[in-house]
Amino acid sequence: MCFEYEYFDAEHNQWYRAYGNENWEFDSLGLMRKRIASINEARILDTERRISLESPVDNAWLNSQGIGMTSLPLQGGSTVSYSIE
């Protein structure tokens, strides 16, 4: 699985973007038995945030992923976001 997320470190007043890949293996009961992750983090400015909206419902990329207003608490910050061109 490829992923990307952003978070705020309030103690240092700094935004970060984390991204990478994960590989998961599950046993016959559906329990995870192995997880391999490669995660990178980068400092970003508030204006560089991509996952930050007043209303996630209004975002074409989030909507295309089946994520709506009740799915994630995405509020505040800049209005820069993913979009489908």
GICOR-V897220 format. One record per pair of residues at least 24 apart in sequence whose ideal C-beta (glycine too) atoms are under 10 Angstrom apart, sorted by the first residue. I is the first residue (numbers start at 1). J is the second residue. If there is no record, write none. Layout:
i->I j->J
i->I j->J
This chain:
i->1 j->37
i->3 j->37
i->3 j->39
i->4 j->40
i->4 j->50
i->4 j->51
i->4 j->82
i->5 j->39
i->5 j->51
i->6 j->42
i->6 j->44
i->6 j->48
i->6 j->49
i->6 j->50
i->6 j->51
i->6 j->52
i->6 j->74
i->6 j->77
i->7 j->41
i->7 j->51
i->8 j->46
i->8 j->49
i->8 j->52
i->8 j->76
i->8 j->77
i->9 j->43
i->12 j->43
i->13 j->46
i->14 j->43
i->14 j->44
i->14 j->45
i->14 j->46
i->15 j->42
i->15 j->43
i->15 j->44
i->15 j->45
i->15 j->46
i->15 j->47
i->15 j->48
i->15 j->49
i->15 j->52
i->15 j->77
i->15 j->78
i->16 j->41
i->16 j->42
i->16 j->43
i->16 j->44
i->17 j->41
i->17 j->42
i->17 j->43
i->17 j->44
i->17 j->48
i->17 j->49
i->17 j->50
i->17 j->51
i->18 j->42
i->45 j->78
i->46 j->76
i->46 j->77
i->46 j->78
i->46 j->80
i->47 j->77
i->47 j->78
i->47 j->79
i->47 j->80
i->48 j->78
i->48 j->80
i->49 j->76
i->49 j->77
i->49 j->78
i->49 j->79
i->49 j->80
i->49 j->81
i->50 j->77
i->50 j->78
i->50 j->80
i->50 j->81
i->50 j->82
i->50 j->83
i->51 j->77
i->51 j->80
i->51 j->81
i->51 j->82
i->52 j->76
i->52 j->77
i->52 j->78
i->52 j->79
i->52 j->80
i->52 j->81
i->53 j->77
i->53 j->78
i->53 j->79
i->53 j->80
i->53 j->81
i->53 j->82
i->54 j->78
i->54 j->79
i->55 j->79
i->56 j->81
i->59 j->83
i->59 j->84
i->60 j->84
i->60 j->85
